[in-house]
Amino acid sequence: MKLRYLLLLGFQVMFARVAFTQKGTASQSQNLVVITFDGVRWHEIFKGADLSLLKDKKFNSSDSLLRIEKYWSDEPGERRSKLMPFLWNYIVKNGQLYGNRDAGNFVNVKNPYWFSYPGRSESFCGYVDTAVNSNDFPDNPNTNVFEFINQQPLYKGKVAGFASWNVVAHALNRNRSGMYVNVAYEEIKGDKLTPLEQFANETQRYEPTIFGASERVDASTFMLTKAYIQAKHPKVIYIDLGDTDEYAHEGHYDKYLDAIHNCDAMISSLWNYMQGDAFYKNNTSFVVVPDHGRGEGDKWTDHGSKTPHSNDTWILTFGAGIKHSGEIKAKGQLYNEQFAQTIAGLLGLRFNATHPVAPAIDGIIK
């Protein structure tokens, strides 16, 4: 009788521990997805399509009635939801969005260059190194947060990155970091690839080189990423998408909007997949950022220190461990250099490097 009681008590304690563990980790982030939208302006994120650009023939190639029907509304809330439905119908209600300059909520790059490589270096190293001043810069000498996370015991070998642009391999210094980074036109390697990984590799081979040999289209990057996630279950994944910046430089506003719309759909697809996978469900957070902004008016196609306002950025985050504060309208100033420590903090880590690291953004983590 005494033995039966002790066994019953032991089972109760064991089940209580399991229940406590599950409850304790359900709201915490154990896994992380970080996404870069290359050169996406805050204007489209917060206000949707710009009517003056949408109607300008020199910036559009599609039928005017179709593109206006697709992306325009006189009502601002509906307009931005047309462009990014998952952002405004789900993410903002379950996360946080910073950078609405109309509300006095400012986010900016701090580096003096306002273009791609320096923007990524600042955002993921948490540090402005003015020596990093070119998109042709070699391997980044500064430690990035993904490299740091990959060195931690729980995450060793479980950090991976996929990028549309091959320069990202240098920005993240994959030669030193040891983390897996797949860039333009590289295939997933291995002897036991899943059918989806094989299909993603094959599809990429048939992709037209729309942006040249150094950059593949985002659809291929996303297909490869999702196939890898399903097969390997990394704990931290970085996705770098570039269609937005390429179409903007070409002056195609309609295609730029389509690329933003597609990015929103990709986030939705990946989030819904992960919420259906026991490995990721309710323990994964997302961070979405740009590397720089763009100009205004006819200068929307450009960025760089000679283009005013192309240092204006934003940050979006949602998922496990994130406060449900929605669109942040409090007046304040944040910088891209704060992204790295924020990313580490979501995993309960403090990012340390041989160079200075800017502090995390307050108020994001529960």
Disulfide bonds with the S-S distance in Angstrom:
none
